Amino acid sequence: MTVTLGHCPQADLPHPRRVALVGECMIEMRGLPGALFSQTFGGDTLNAAVYLSRLGAGNGIVADYVTAIGADAFSVAMRQLWRDEGVGDQHVRVIKDALPGLYFIQTDDQGERRFAYWRGEAAARRVFDGPEADDVLRALADYDYVYLSGISLAILTAGGRERLMQALGQARQSGTRIVFDNNYRPHLWPDASSARKAYSDMLRLTDLALITWEDDAALFGYADPEALFGAYARFGVGEVALKRGPASCLIQCPTGRFEVPAEQVRQIVDTTAAGDSFSAAYLACRLQGGEPQQAARWGHTLAAEVVQHPGALIPAAAMPSLNMPVFSSVAEA
């Protein structure tokens, strides 16, 4: 049985749903300049991997992280964090002469965050460079799903990005489904036209797009969600979940258009990883048989909890209780 996101997978799938999440984990520093700070780890796809692993534990979802790290103490510690969270690391490259990227995070009184990055020489930039990457690239076709973001694309060398795109195309031909979270960060690209070209190529390979409205409006200049949905239909994306911060989520999929209201939050502490957690919960629900509307409710519920805590990863004990999906009887043989 080949499961697609156009039809909800059934509860009695004969094997786990294996997801490879491609990207970069960084050293996260939090505090005020010139003062003491706390240190942990984060990154958009790593955040999604952890939340997906938590939500999929015992429910037939296996989340593996695909990246490159150094051989330093920070790299060892972040890899141990992934293992502790149940995130697989068998396709993590170790580049001994490189280090992880680093960022400082500050939040204002409304919980909005500002970042300062040091990532130019990060190991993850070279994950798909050289013959040492061949096995990792081939392994992508062994997964049911590959999840990546616009940041995953932006940090790579030009050659590494091209090799990744080729591998994704080959994996998709063999039945792997591609999930893309746009996460557009202008400072990571040489110019907007380069980013638009890479995103357009990526969207032609995408089965499920998890899109932040402000990012795509800035990159492509869409006037409204209707224009975005029309463009994504022309790219051939089968399912689009349009994230709009505290506003409702809009969904376009083969069964129609839907709007799912967001949850109200009394006090926002930190909006870091709000979109990443939404995406992880949406995908977790879909992989367990939930319909798109229920997946969006999962996304809103988890994101609403995440923004009430500092940092990208909330304590496991703070994870909200999410109702198991009502499984569809429809699957594609």
N, C-alpha and C positions, 0 to 999 in steps of 0.2 A: 504494500500500500504506500503510495506517495501522498503525503499530506501537504496541502497548499493552504495559504492564508485566505484564499477566496472561499474555502469551505472549512468549517470548524473541525479540527481533529477530534476523533472519538476518545472516550475515556479508556478504552481497552486496547490502546496501541500496543503492538507486539514488542516495541523496543523504546528506550528512552528517547526523548527529543534532544539531540545534541546541538548545542549552540556555541559557535566560536565568536568571541567578541574581540575585535581588532582595535588596538589603540595604544595609548600611553598612560602609564601611571607616573605621577610626579610626587615629589616631596612637598607636602603642604605645611606652610608656616602661618600661624595666626597670632596677631598681636599688634601693638603700636610700634612705629619706628622708634628706635632708641630705648625700647623697654623689653622686658622679658616676653618670650613668645612660647606657644605650644607647637609641637610638631606631630604631624600624622601624614597620611598619604591620600591622594585623590586624583581624579581625572575623569572626564565624562564617561568614557566607555568602561573604565574600571568601576566607577560608581554603579553603572547599569549592571555590570557583571555581578557585583556583590548583592544588589537587590534582587536580581533574577535568581541567583543561587539561593538566597533566603526563601524566596517565594516558591521556588521549584523543589526545594528539599523534600524528598519523600513523595513527590508528585510527578516523577518521570521526566524531569528536566535536568540536563547536565550542562553546566556553563564552564567553558574553558576560555582562558585569556591568552591572546596572541600578541606578543610585544617583544621588545628587547630591553635588557637591563645590563648594568655593569656587574663587577665582581666585588664591589665595595659593601660596607656594612649597611648602608641605606637600602641598597638593592636586595641584600639578603633579608632585611627586615620586611620590606614591602612584599617580597615573595612569600614569606611566612604568613603575612596577613591574608594573602589570597588563599593559601592552603587552609588557614584557620576558618575562613568563610566558606569553604567548600568549593572554591573556584579552582579549576584544573590549570596546571602550569606546564604540561608536557610539551607545549609548543612555544615556550619562552626561550628566546636566544640570549646567551650571555656573551657580551662583547667586552672583553677584559680591559680595554683601554678607554672605555666610555663610562659616563656617570648618568644617573637619572636627571631629568629636568626638575626645576624647583619653582615654586610660586609662593608669594605672600598674599594673604587675603585679609581685607578689612571690610567691615560692614558699617552702614550708617544707622541712624535711629529707626529707620523703617525696615531694616534688615536687608537692604540692597547692598550688593557686594562690589568691591573693586579688587582687581588683581594686578600684581606685578610679577612678570615671568622672567625666568632664566632657563632657556631650553634649547638654545642654538646648537649645542653640541651633544644633546641628549642621545642616549643609546637608541631609543625608540625610533629616531629618524632613520636609522640604518637597518631596521629590522628586515627589510626585503631587498637589501643590497647584497651583491656577491653570490657566489655559488653556495655559500652556507645557508642561504635562504630557500634553496630549491625544495627541500623537504617540507618546510613550513608552508610554502605556497601550494604544494601538491596536496597537503593535508586538508586544506580548506574544502576540497571536494568530498571529504569523508564526513562532513557535518550536514545535518538537516537544514541548519540555518547559519548564516554568517551575519553578524551585527557590526556595523561600523558607523562612524560619524564624519561630518565635514572636517572636524579636527583631526581625525585619523588620517584623512587624505592630506590635509595641509602640512602636517609635520614631516611627511616623508620627503626624501630626495625625489627629484623628477623621475629618475630611473626606477626607484622603488615604487613610486605611485603607478607608473606604467606597468610594471610587473604584477602589481596587485590587481589592477584592472583586468589584465589578461587572465589571471588566475580566477578571479570572480566570474568572468564570462565562461570559462571552462567548467567551473564548479556548477554554475547555474544550468549549463547544458546537461549535466549529469543528475540534476534534480535538486540541488541545493537551492534554498530560497534566501534572498538577500533582503536584509532589514537596514534601512538608512535613516539616521537622525541628522538633520542638516547642520545644526550647530555652526553657523558661519561666524568666523572671527577674522575680520578684515586684516588685522595686523600680521596674521600668519601667511598671507598671500602677497606675492609681489604686486598684484593689481587686481581689480575686480573682474576684468575680462578673463584672466587666468583661472580665477575661482569659478566663474560661470561656465567655462569650458569643462573643468573637472567635474563640477556638479551635474552638468547636462549629461556627460558620459556616464556618471554614476547612476543617475536616475533611469537611464535606459536599461540598467541591469537590476533595478529595484522592484521588489514585490510588495513590500510594506514600507511606507515612508512615514516617519514620525517627525513632524515639521513644526518648528517654532515660527509663528507668523512674522514677528518682527525681523527675524533673520532673513527669511526669503523675500520679504518686501524690500529690504535693504539691498539684497544681492540682485534680484531679478526685476525689481520695480513693479511688482504686482499692485494694482490699484485696490483690489479687494479679494476676499477669499474665492469668489466665483472665478476670477481670472486665474488664480493659482490652481484651482481644481481643474479648470480647462487645460492648462498647460501640462499638469501631471497626467491627465488622461492621454494627451498626445505623446508624452514620454512612454506611456504603456504601464504606468504604476497601477497595480490592481487595487491597492488599499492605501488610503491617506488618512492619518489622524493629525488634525491641525490644532496644535497647542497654542493657546492665547493667554497665558499667564493666569490671572484670577478670573478671566472670563470663561465662557463655555468652550468646550472642545467640539470642533466640527469634524465629521467623518464622511468620507466618500469611499464606498466599496461596492462590489457587484450587486448587493441587495438594496442599495439606495443611499440617500443622504440622511445624516442624523446629527442632532445637536444634543450634547450632554453637559448640563450645568456643572460648574466647579463647586467645590465645597468652600464654605466661608471659614476663615481662620481669624480668631480673635486677636492674636498677637503674633506677628511675623518676626522671628529672631534672625533668620539667615536664609536667603533664597538660594544659596548654593545647592546644586544637585536637584532642584525642584523638577526641571525638565528631564533629567536623567532618570530620576525615580519614577516619574510618570511613564516614561518609555519602557522601563523594565517591567513595571506592573502591567502595562498594556500588553506587552509581549507574553508575559507569564500567563495572563488570563487567556489569551488567544491560543497558546500552546496547550492549555488544559481544556480547551473546548468551548470557551466563552465566546459569545458574539461580540462584535465591535463595541456596541453600546455598553455592555457590561465591562469590557476591557477598559474603556474610558473611565467608568466609575472607579474601577480599581486604581487607575492612574491618578485620578483626582484625590482619592482617599490617601494613598501613600504620599503623594506630593504635599498634601495638607499637613501631614504629620512631620515630614522632613523639614519644612520651613519653620517649624517651631523649635528646632534644635540647632545649635551651632555646628558648622562643618558639613562636609559632604555626606558622611556616613553616620546615621543615627545609631544608638545602641540597639543591639538585636532585641532587647527586652521592650523597646519602644515601638517595634513594628506593629502596625495596626492589624486587627483581625479582618480578613477578607473572606467573604463567602465564596465557597467553591462554585465554579461555573455550572450552569445548567447545560449539560452536554447536548450537542446537536446530534441528530441521527444521520447527518449527511457527511459523507466523506468521499474523497475521490479515489477510486481504485486504480 
